[in-house]
Amino acid sequence: MLQKVVICGVDTSGLPKLSAEENERLMKELKAGDEKAREKFIIGNMRLVLSLVKRFWAKNAGADDVFQAGCVGLIKAIDRFDLKFNVKFSTYAVPMILGEIKRYLRDGNSLRVSRSIRDTAYRILKVREGLEERDEEATIGRIAEEMQVQEREVVYALDAISDPISIYDPVYNKSGDTLELLDQLCDETQSDEIWTERVALREAIERLSERERKILRLRYYEGKTQTEISEEVGISQAQVSRLEKNAIGCIRREIS
């Protein structure tokens, strides 16, 4: 897929491959101020950028943007390279290209994680590794105990350094049938069982008398006391208590 990326009008599938001799000759010419040699050298070394971009494909970043960041690193390497270094250009350029890509991925991340949280997360990973080496189960509780911190701190720190994923990411694919993460998500407050219970509750309330429904509405929806309800309805507080208790009993029998 990356081999077909077109950036700035350059089709990466057709990038030229320069020999070591051509690289050396073009480098000398561009350092002497030959702009055509510079352009040819840049295009001729884009394959190097492409090979490094592939390492970051799992980071869910756009291939175009990452490739362009790598090209920025390539150009910086060309500008800073000195023929007196006595090393291959690719050896010098790779760290600079990787650095530019990583800088782009870091700066382009909308989630900012503080240094202290990152340090905590890395200590957690080290503790977890140590527990596993001792054949102990590295649970959140066990890690928190080992570090003498609260469990929520462990969970928060690990979540902070986790890469965000899309709900449309595939989690299973077989015979053309793709199962996305979205398909695995559910709202526990809207399950079939809860929905059925709500329907049964609504029907049970509808079977109550008008006065009982009003008392329940005032008591549990508007939060009024039995004394306040008795004044509004025009009956004693004892009658309100009896009607409320009777209504709740009827509802329980209906939905049980």
N, C-alpha and C positions, 0 to 999 in steps of 0.2 A: 504493500500500500504506500509506504513512504517513497518507494522508488518512482512513483508517479506524481509526486508533489511538484507543482509549478509555482515558483516564487519569483516575483519581479520579472516575469516573462521567461524564466529559465526552467526548462523541463529537466528535472533531476535524472530522469531515466536516460537522458542522452548526454550526460556530462562527460567531457573528455577525460582521459587518464594520461597524466604526464609521466614521462620517465624521469629517473633521478637526474639524468644529464639535462633534460629540458627544464626541470625545476631549478637546477643550479644556474643555468644560463639566464632564465627569465628573472631570477632573483637579482642577479648582478645587473641586468638591464634596468629593472624597475628601480633599484637603488641608485642608478645613474640618472633617473628622472624620466625613463621611457614609460609613458602612460599606457600605451598599447600593451607593453609587456606586463604591466601591473594588472590590467584587466584580464589578460589571458592567464596570468598566474592565479588570480582570485578564482576564476571559473574553473581552472584546472585543479584546484584544491578543495572545491566544494564537496567532492566525494568524501574527503576526510571529515567534513562537517556532518555529512549525511550519516556516516558510519557511527558517529558519536550521538546523533539525535536519536537513533534507534534504541539507545539505552534508556531513554526517558519516555518511551512510548507508553509504559504502564502508569505514568503520572497523570493521565487524563488531560494533558495539555494539548493545545492545538499544534499539529505538526508544523504548520506554516510559521507560527510565532516562534516556536522553539528553533526551527531551522534558521530563521532570520537572526535570532539571538546568537546562534552559533556562527553565523556569517560575520556578525559584528566582532566576535572574538577572533575570527580568522583575520579580519582586516587589522585589528589591533596588533595581532601577532606579527603580521607583515610589516607594519610600521615600526615595530620595536625590535625586530630581528636584526642582528648585526652579523655580517659575514665572518667577523672575527670570533664568533662564538664557537666555531669549529664543531657544530652539531647539526644533524639533519633538521630541516625546517619543521617537519612533522613532529619531531621529538619536542621541539620548543613550543609548537602551536597547540598541541593537544591540551595541556593544562589550562591554557588561556581560553580556549574554546569552551572547555567544560566549565570553567569558572563563570564565563558569561552566561551560559545556559542555566547554571544553578542560580545565578544572581537573578535572572529573569523569573525563574520559577518561584524563588523566594519572595521577590518584590511584587510579583503578580498575584500572590496568594492573598485573598480578601480576609483571611482569618489571621489575626495577629496574636501570637502566643508569646507571653513574656519570658524572659530568660530564666527567671526563677522557676516557673512552671516546667520549662523544658529540662532544667537541671533535675527537678524532682522526678520527672518522667524517666530520665535516663538512669537515675539511681534505682528507680522501681524495676527497670528492665534488668539492671545488674543484680538486684536482689532476687528477682525471679529466676534468672539464670543460675544463681548460686543454689537456690532451693531445688531446682530441677537436677543439678549436678549431684545433689545429696539424695536424689530419688524421693523428694518430698513434693506433695501436691502444691503447686504455686497458686493457691486461691487468693482472691482479693483480701480476704480476712487474714490469711497467713502472711501475705506481703506487708499488710498494714501493721501486724504484730511485730514483724521483724524490724520494720523501720520506725516503730513507735509513733505512728501517725494514725489518723482516723481513716476508715475505709473510704469515705467519700473523697478524701484527698487523693487517694490512689486512683479511683475511678475518674475523677476530674482531670488529673494530669495525663492519664493514658488517652482519654478522649481528646484532649487538646492537641496531641501530636499525631492523631490518626488522620489520614487523608480523607477528605469528604468524598462521598461517592454519590452517583446519580441514582434516583429511584428507578430509572429506566435501564440501568446496567443489567445485562443478562447474567443469571445465576445458574442456568441450566439450558442446555440446547441439545436436542436429540431428534433426528429425523425431520429437521426443519421446524420443530415446535420449540419456540424460545420462551423460557420462563424468566420474567424480569423480577427484580427486587420488589417492585410495586405490587406484584401478585402475591407476595408473601406478607404484606403489611395488612393489618386489620385494626379496627377501632374497637377495643374491648368494651367500650361503653355503648356500642351499637350492635351487639351480637344478637343472633336469632333468639336466644333464650331470654335476654333482657327485653327485647322488643315484644315477645309473647307475654312476658310478665306485665309490661306496661299496658298492653291491650286488655289483659284480664283485670288489671287494677281499674282502668277507665270504665269497663263494663260494670264492675262491682260498685263503683261510686255512683254510676247512673241509676242503680237499683235502690239507692237510699232515698229517703224522703227529702223534699226541698229544704226543710229546716236543718236536717242533718248535714246535707251538702254545704249549706251556708255556714254552719258552725265549723266544719272542717276547713273550709276556705279561709274563714277569718282566723282560725287557730293556727293553721300550718302554712298558709300562703302569705297572709298579712301579718302573722306573728303577734296577734292580740292575745291578751290574757282572758281566762274564763270570766272574770269580773267585767272586763270591757265588753265581751261578747254578750253577757247577760243584759247589760244596759242597752246595747244596740238592738238585740233581738226582742227584749221585753219579757224575759223570763228570769227565774232565779239562777244564781251561780250553781246551785246543786243540780238544777235541771240541765244546765249546760254540760256539767260534768257527766251526768247520766247519759245524755244524748250522744256526747262525744265517745264515751266508752262503748255504747251500744253500736254506733256506726263503725268504729274500728273493729269490733268483734264480727260484725257482718262482713266486712271486707276481708278479714282473715279467713273466714269460712269459705268465702267465694273463691279465693285464689289459692287455697291450700289443696 
